[in-house]
Amino acid sequence: MPIRTLLAAASACALSAPALAQPVMGPHLDAHEYVQARGGAFGAAWALEFEVARQPAPAGYDARLAAEEAEAPELPEAEGGGSARAALIGPDWALYERDGERTLYDFGAERLVRMTGGTFANGSMHAAAQRASDMLAALSAGGSEDIITFDGVGELDRFWLEAAMGAAAGPAEVEAAMEGESRIVWTRGGHQIAAAEMEGCERPEMDADGLRSALSMLNAAAPVHPLVLDGIGAAGALPCALSFAVYSPDSPQGRIETWTLVGAELDEDAAPLAMDLRPVLPDSELLDGPHMDRALAAARGVGDEPLDPAGFMELIEAAQEADDHAGAWLLLGAEASNFGPCPEEAIGTERLVCAGAGPIVRAAREDEGFQQLMETIAAAQEGAHRAALEGMLPHIEREDRAGAAARVMAAMEMIGWGREGLETYPTIDPAGLLEEALALDPHAPDYYWHLGLRYLEAGAPEAAWTLFDLGRALPGREPTPSLAQADRIEARAQSLAPGFFPFAEPEDDESE
């Protein structure tokens, strides 16, 4: 069943489906399941209206480089008509609307939901944070360069890139001070770079959580530096007007942007996600094919039943009886990709393969195909990628779980071999092998990890997290140690872009 058909069918049958356990959050859910997975209805929210005005930086005002002297150091407010923006601010979420496009920042569930037309794509907030921090790192040499040069733009302080990305690579020298009784001004070097007017409007009576949601929405939607938003948070209220300078490739000479709050009304029963929207995958143009059809079906608990450890043992015994000893050994690897490495103490475990691995290997010692496979594994362990790959090639045509394991092993050797391997075997695509493995066994968490990591390394974090999330949502499976590595990547993305995660618990400092 094609991806779009599967997701559409899931959305259509949601109202008639019987009540089930709370689903695991992921991109495979329809709108009703999404609300259930996040813990229930969104609840009351503040409906805010902003007017956003822009103007070029005035003569003499140039804050591109903090070290330069300022002829006109004071930051003006943008004047004249502006464009309308709307937002709903909930206790741990925010909906932002601009030019008909709607984005739900679900901070509580750590999801970023983009709604276009009649569809919604439910992605991970970690993917957005990863993309922001990756761009910042790429343009600033991993955060080590304070001055960044763009063709046609010239030199910019890294500070302005951080403002555009909503992520700071490190502390910046910014000073905040009161100007009069209600205006907060942020200064960097000799330049005023932002100002917040705290009086002069009917502000919403937000609690601390609502304010955090509103400021985190601005962190994602407006090119204002996280340090400025931190200062507003410390002031304890949403400003009536927020002005800030912007320097970027689309504004190389700088501009002044002013967000003015022009309306606030309490919505007692907000519904930021319409129930009739059809789910689509994030980065759906990349994630298309039989492997994703089967992955979605597995995450939704439809289609082929997953094998339990006893089922794998039956397959291995059948392979042995057919004198397919190489296949039996490959099935050992496939079982581990479903359930993780064998426990140290195999006696009494439900993993029958682990308890019987020794006899399986001893029974195959005289088999020529098994011996060839063992030589291939030895080559892989020694880092002899060419020999390991070529030894695995006879097995990657198998259309079973043993073939899935062989494809993953071959893909790992191609990846380890690097450019030389791709030049030697240009028709062998490691990602293609991983996709085929996933299609053959969509209940193996390891395969989601390996393919997701390829997308992450290729600069497609949305596709990567789609696979990580689907692997973690598999019914009847726990994340294997391989897939569990996604948790560490998420923790790192969160530390590099904390503004995307206003409600995350701080990491415990276990250092002495």
Buried (B, 14 or more C-beta within 10 A) or exposed (E): BEBBEBBBBBBEEBEEEEEEEEBBBBBBBBBBBBBBBBEEEBEBBBBBBBBBBBBEBEEEBBBBBBEBEBEBBBBBBBEEEBEEBBBBBBBBBBBBBBEEEBBBBBBBBBBBBBBEEEBBBBBBBBBBBBBBBBBBBEBBEEBEEBEBEBEEBEEBBBBBBBBBBBBBBEEBEBEBEEEEEEBBBBBBBEBBBBBBBBEEBEBBEBEEBBBBBBBBBBBBBBBBBBBBBBBBBEBEBBBBBBBBBBBBEEBBEBBBBBBBBBBBEEBEEBBBBEEEBBBBBBBBEBBBBBBBBBBBBBBBBBBEEBBBBEBBBEBBBEBBEEEBBBBBBBBBBBBBBBBBEBBEEBEEBEBBBBBBBEEBBEBBEEBEBBBEBBEBBEBBEEEBBBBBBBBBBBBBEBEBBBBBBBBBBBBBBBBBBEEEBBEBBEEBBBBBBBBBBBBBBBBBBBBBBBBBBBBBEEEBBBBBBBBBBBBBBBBEBEBBEBBBBBEEBBEBBBBBBBBBBBBBEEEEEEEE
